[in-house]
Amino acid sequence: MWSTLVLFLVCEISIGIAEDPACWTYNTCDCCNSNPNNGSRELWDICNSQQGGWACTYGCKDGYYGFKCWNYCPSYCNRCARQFGVSWHLDHQKCYLCADGYYNGSGVTNCSTSCPTNCAGNQCNKTTGDCLQGCTSTKWTGDKCNVCADTWYGNYCNIECPSICKDKMCDRNGSCTTGCANENFRGSQCDQCKDGKYGDNCDKTCPVNCQNDVCIRISGKCTNGCKGNFDGNRCEKCKPSYYGTDCTNMCTNCLNGLCDRSTGSCTDCVNGTHGELCDKSCLTSCKNSVCDRNTAICAQGCNSGYSGDKCCVNTNGCEKCDTRTTCSICKTGYHGNACGIPCPVNCTTACEKDTGYCESCKEDEFYGEKCEKQCPDNCLDGKCAKEDGQCHLCEDGYYGNTCGNACQQNCLHGTCGKGDGLCISCKVGYYGETCNKTCPDNCLNNVCGQHDGICNNCIVGYYSKSCDMTCSTECILNDCIQQTGACTYQCHSENAPQSSCYSGEIFGGTMGGIIAGFTVITIMSHVLSFLWRRRRTQDSNKETSIPVNPTYENDNCDNTGYEDLQFTER
């Protein structure tokens, strides 16, 4: 027994457990407890030697342990175990009175657990650890001040709960514990919009065609794609090849499947089709079966043997198609329903599509609906009206609508009016509308007026309009004025009537003879001059008109007795 005690003492010293130097002093017993019965501190009483001496009889003062109470209790323990026996080194860790700031955590009596950090004054129940003086801040709560107070969260409970949390309540991690203040929000921290909503305030409705009615909060873009055949970030359009309100209709022949969502109208058609919905086939007579989407006009022309903008007929004469099998406008030179019949050979260019009637005839030398008749022979230059064959003008010598009548033979140069056949001018010796009347016999050079037959001039010895009256025999040279019959020159004798001859007196005697002789010489001179000039005039005016009123060099006869014959139109 004593050997065991000695061994423990040696071991106690050798393990180096903290010792109080004041307790080392031999036989002081300063760290021993007093006698609990009478408070005696007598050495013989508190330090008994029954077990080898120097051992505290009533245990150690608070804070010390061991046989001699030489060792400090751990800092967190004000009263620790002092045991004897082989289990001493385990038992001495037991603490029966914790130091301030410590408590027996988890039921272990070792006072090694510090009071919760947020206990005010670092004071807590030594057994439970509950804060005795409350918490260091109103942001903390709970028995141990280890729970954030309402509206606060975070490791240090120094972050306010999101205002979007209902009643601003959240857990230590900031998750809303009572739901969201706004019914459009969801999520542990109410930072997400509930299904079907988006926007800063989650007050906008997701596009109706979003799959599961879910969309991105900021943009409204559908998160899980689109319902049915819808497409686009917001499922606002149909997938290629679909159209309609619910995108269930297919645009079958649209190029790349692109068509208007509302109407199904194709942006363009695949080769071989046309129409708003590309649901009509191009004619196989189109080269490569390619035609315009809107007009169905063959974009690359026609296969051999076909014609028309839509290659509608198996002929070469169509310009523009009316239907898929008929032509509405023929090329120049063709007619007929399919524009396969050439226009009549004498058509200038085009002819009517249905009838083949020519619009005009070649060189105006043909007439008739199809220019099948040649213009009459006597048309000037062979030209006539297309409609009825009437000549525009006649060749010389002919008249009438078709120039089939010959002009009168006495028309000058054989010409007459085209419509009435009246002579434009007459040959010499004739007059009248058709020059069928002969000029009076005594007209000078046989010339008379075409319309009235009045002689332009009379031959010598005659006067009047028709030159049918004889000049007075007393007139010198038997010449008188056509209009009046008055002598053109003087009279032969002094006894001649004053009305038809010169009005001067016949003088007697020598003076009269001289004067008479002189007068005769003068008259003869004028007569010879007049005759010479008249001969020249007759030679140069064979087929021309003679002036009605020639100028005479001597008109001295007294013609007052003659009737003044006036020329009038017949």
C-alpha positions, 0 to 999 in steps of 0.5 A, a space after each residue: 500500500 505504501 509503495 503504491 502511494 509513493 508511486 503515485 506521488 512520484 508520478 504526480 510530480 513527474 507528469 508536470 501538472 501545474 503546481 503552486 510554489 506556495 504549496 510546495 513548502 514542506 509541511 505548510 499545507 497552505 492549499 488544504 481546506 480548513 476543517 469543515 466542522 470548525 474551520 480549524 487550520 491546524 496542521 495536525 488537523 488539516 494535514 494528516 499523516 495517516 497515509 504517509 503525511 503531507 496530505 490534505 485531510 479535508 481536500 483542497 482549496 478551490 482551484 487546487 487538486 492533488 494529495 497535497 493540493 499543490 496543483 492548479 485546477 484548469 483555468 475554466 474550473 474553480 473546483 476540480 476533483 481530488 481523487 485517490 486510487 488508480 483512476 485519479 488521473 482521469 477523475 481529476 479532470 472532473 470539475 465541480 465548480 466552473 469558472 466564469 465564462 464556462 459551463 459543463 457542456 453536453 452533460 460532461 462535468 469538465 467545465 471546458 465549454 465556454 459560455 456562448 459568445 453573445 452572452 452579455 457579460 460572458 455569464 451563463 448557467 454553469 450547467 446549461 450554458 444559458 445566458 444569465 444576463 441576456 444577449 450582447 445585442 438585440 440582433 441575437 435571441 435564444 437561451 444561449 443568444 445563438 439565434 438571430 432575432 427576427 428580421 436579422 440573419 447571417 453568421 453574426 446576425 448583422 444582415 437584415 432579412 429581405 423586405 420581400 420576406 413576409 413580415 420580414 422574417 427569415 432564417 440564419 441563412 436569409 431564407 424567408 421563413 413565413 413566405 413572400 410578402 408579394 404573392 408573385 414571388 417565390 423561392 427560399 429568399 423570395 428572389 424568384 418569380 412564381 411560375 407564369 410571372 417575370 419582371 423586376 416586380 414579378 408583375 408581368 405575365 410570361 408569354 402564354 406559350 412558354 412551356 410550363 408557363 416558366 420564363 426568365 425573370 428579367 427578359 421574359 424569355 421562355 426557360 423551358 422552351 415552347 409549347 407545341 409548334 411555337 418558337 422564338 425566345 418568347 414563343 411568339 412565332 411558329 416553328 418553320 413550316 407552321 402557321 395559325 393562331 395555335 401554330 398547327 397548320 403547315 405551310 407545306 411548299 414554302 421555301 425553307 418553311 418560312 410563312 406568315 404566322 397569321 395567314 400562312 402566306 409564304 415568303 417564297 415558294 419551292 420550285 414548281 409551286 406558286 400562289 400565296 400559300 404555294 399550293 398551286 403547281 407551276 405548269 410543266 411547260 415552264 422551263 425547269 418548272 420554275 414560275 413566279 410566286 405571285 404571277 405564275 409567269 415562267 421565270 426561266 421561259 418555256 419548254 420547246 414548242 410552248 409560248 406565253 408568259 405562263 407557257 400556257 399553249 403549245 404554239 409559238 404565237 402567244 404573248 400573254 396567257 389568260 388561263 393555264 390553257 388559253 392565251 389573251 394576247 398574241 404575238 405580232 403576226 398571230 391570232 386564234 384562241 391559242 395564237 397558233 394561226 398566222 395573220 393574213 399575208 397582206 396585214 402590215 403587222 398585227 391582226 385581231 386575235 379572235 377574227 384575224 382581221 388586219 389592223 392595217 394593210 401592206 402599203 395601203 394597196 389592199 383592203 378588206 377585213 383581212 386585206 384580201 382585196 387589192 385596191 382598184 386599178 385607177 387609185 393613185 399609186 394603188 392606195 385605197 381605204 382599208 375599210 371599203 376600198 375607196 381610193 384616196 386619190 385617182 390617177 389623171 383622167 379618172 374620178 369616183 370613189 373607186 376611180 372607175 369613171 373616166 373624166 370628160 375628154 375636153 377636160 384640160 390634161 384629162 383631169 377632173 374632180 375625184 368626187 363629181 367628175 367636173 373638169 378643173 380646166 377646159 381645153 381651148 375652145 370649150 367651157 362648162 362644168 364638164 367642158 361640153 360646150 363650145 366657145 362662141 365662133 368669134 372669140 379671139 383664139 377661140 378662148 372663153 370663160 370656163 364657167 360662163 362662155 364669155 369671150 375673153 376678147 373678140 376677133 377684129 370686126 366683132 364685139 359683145 360678150 359672145 362676140 356676135 355683134 359686128 363693129 361699124 363699117 366706119 371704124 378704121 380697120 373695122 375695129 371696135 371696143 368689145 364691151 361697147 362697140 365704139 370704134 377703137 380708132 377714128 372713123 373713115 369719113 367726116 360724115 360718119 355718125 358721131 356715135 360710132 366714130 371719132 368726134 372731131 370736125 373736118 376742116 376745109 381749105 389748106 389748113 384743113 388739108 394740112 391737118 388732115 394729111 398730118 392726121 392720116 400719117 399719124 393714124 397710119 403709124 399707130 395702125 401699123 404699130 398696133 397690127 405688129 403688136 397684135 400679131 406677136 400676141 396671137 403667136 404667144 397666146 395660142 392656148 391661153 386666155 386673151 385679156 378682156 380689156 386690152 389697152 389701145 393707143 387711140 380711142 378718139 371716136 365719139 362712142 356716146 351713141 353706142 349702147 354700153 354693153 355690160 358683161 355679166 355672169 351667165 
